[in-house]
Amino acid sequence: MHREPLITLLQEHTPADATEQAMTQATIAFVRTYPNCFDRSLLIGHVTGSAWIVSPDREQVLLIHHRKLDRWLQPGGHADGDPDVAAVALREAQEETGLTSLKRIGAGIFDVDVHEIPLRKNVPAHLHYDIRFLFEADFMEAFGNSNEITNIQWFSVEKAKSLTDSESILRMLRKKVVN
């Protein structure tokens, strides 16, 4: 079944804390319950994929300023039916940043988060079961353009912490990134 590889990855993931543990368990239950969990047409929620991008020296993180949400976030987006969530994360990161040097670090999941997306036009409020993967990119590569974002920038971990009050982002910033 196309959901099994993600369930296996989720079961193998080591959450950073009790909150991430609870979100990981909720995501496993969601994926097991809804065969169409990768489709954004599932209006109660759906699986999304994100990329946590670091510089080769691990001193910088890449964040995008999301146009619709008006927040600094990691690149990512909808699976649109694709059960290979790591490939979704890579595709979304490439589309949103224009980077071609992205290289996945490790075989597992970096972070799991469940968060609400607010009501927008005719789309009801819903949950994103966001699966995050770790990537490295060339710090010197030029960014592309995307109409989904207003800015792309590398930040030191300390500077990134000052840009957000999102526990989701702060948790990823606290995680030790190794090769």
Salt bridges, closest charged atoms under 4 A:
GLU20 OE2 - HIS13 NE2 2.62
GLU20 OE1 - ARG171 NE 3.76
GLU20 OE1 - LYS175 NZ 3.01
ASP70 OD1 - HIS65 NE2 3.26
ASP80 OD1 - ARG40 NE 2.81
ASP82 OD2 - ARG91 NH1 3.87
GLU92 OE2 - ARG91 NH2 3.76
GLU95 OE2 - ARG91 NE 3.97
ASP111 OD2 - ARG132 NH1 2.73
ASP111 OD1 - ARG171 NE 2.82
ASP111 OD1 - LYS175 NZ 2.75
ASP113 OD2 - HIS115 ND1 2.78
ASP113 OD2 - ARG132 NH2 3.80
ASP113 OD1 - ARG171 NH2 3.03
ASP130 OD2 - ARG132 NE 2.59
GLU136 OE1 - ARG58 NH1 2.57
GLU136 OE2 - LYS103 NZ 3.81
GLU158 OE2 - LYS161 NZ 3.45
ASP165 OD1 - ARG71 NH2 3.09
GLU167 OE2 - ARG174 NH2 2.32
